Amino acid sequence: MTNIDYVRSHIALPTECFAASVNTSPADQQTFRAAIALLDAQNDMSDVAKCQVLGIQLLNLIGFDVLNAAISALGPEIKFP
């Protein structure tokens, strides 16, 4: 998750991943979104740390290939300018 901006990616990246993944149930997506909402509320964590957690959570849920494809597809939209 190097050079990925948390603010720009925390909604777009999971949305892209879920659209590309056929194995993620609506319940799993809802659980993930609840976890990310808690992460957003953490004022004592840097956006870099939040981005790493976002990546780990997505990796565990949808796998490396889908995550990597989503990062590539979104490209500059989610990366630091």
Secondary structure, 3 states (H helix, E strand, C coil): CCCECHHHHCCHHHHHHHHHCCCCCHHHHHHHHHHHHHHHCCCCCCHHHHHHHHHHHHHHHHCHHHHHHHHHHHHHHCECC
